[in-house]
């Protein structure tokens, strides 16, 4: 895991076991990556570019749920 303070932390296990316990701004974009929507600089249909410069592909099976999560996150910011 890459933290916002630059620290890296190793995790050995299934991401599916932890993603449901994370706050709503975290979204699974592939079987290997969960991203914090707050850390996304830009995105296109098949990839996200993080603020740290890292580009990660979005699995085809996760694209619809990713778009919905970004939409929901944007709507939640409007309410606050």
MOWO-V13812 format. One record per residue. N is the residue number from 1. SS is DSSP state (A for helix, B for strand, O for the rest). PSI is psi in degrees with one decimal (999 if undefined). NEAR is the number of other ideal C-beta (glycine too) atoms within 10 Angstrom. Layout:
N_SS_PSI_NEAR + N_SS_PSI_NEAR
This chain:
1_O_140.3_8 + 2_B_120.6_14 + 3_O_161.1_10 + 4_O_-22.1_10 + 5_O_4.5_5 + 6_O_-11.3_7 + 7_O_141.9_8 + 8_B_138.9_7 + 9_O_133.0_7 + 10_O_142.3_5 + 11_O_128.6_9 + 12_O_110.4_4 + 13_O_-172.7_7 + 14_O_128.4_9 + 15_A_-32.4_14 + 16_A_-23.1_10 + 17_A_-25.0_8 + 18_A_-21.6_13 + 19_A_-34.7_12 + 20_O_-16.5_8 + 21_O_-0.4_7 + 22_O_156.5_13 + 23_O_159.3_8 + 24_O_-19.4_10 + 25_O_-1.9_17 + 26_B_131.1_18 + 27_B_139.3_24 + 28_B_122.7_21 + 29_O_-7.9_21 + 30_O_177.7_16 + 31_O_-7.5_11 + 32_O_-10.1_10 + 33_O_134.9_16 + 34_B_131.2_16 + 35_B_151.5_22 + 36_B_120.5_16 + 37_A_-31.7_19 + 38_A_-20.7_11 + 39_A_5.6_16 + 40_B_125.5_19 + 41_B_-45.0_12 + 42_B_166.3_10 + 43_B_155.9_19 + 44_B_-177.2_9 + 45_O_-28.0_9 + 46_O_4.9_10 + 47_B_156.3_12 + 48_B_146.7_22 + 49_B_118.4_14 + 50_B_161.1_16 + 51_O_-24.0_12 + 52_O_3.1_10 + 53_O_-7.7_7 + 54_O_132.1_13 + 55_B_130.8_12 + 56_B_132.7_16 + 57_B_144.1_13 + 58_O_123.8_22 + 59_O_142.7_16 + 60_A_-37.6_10 + 61_A_-14.4_9 + 62_A_-4.9_17 + 63_A_-44.2_13 + 64_A_-44.1_9 + 65_A_-31.9_14 + 66_A_-47.5_21 + 67_A_-41.0_14 + 68_A_-40.4_11 + 69_A_-41.2_19 + 70_A_-43.1_16 + 71_A_-47.9_10 + 72_A_-39.2_14 + 73_A_-44.2_16 + 74_A_-41.0_10 + 75_A_-36.9_9 + 76_A_-31.3_11 + 77_A_-31.7_10 + 78_A_-31.8_6 + 79_A_-32.9_5 + 80_O_999_4
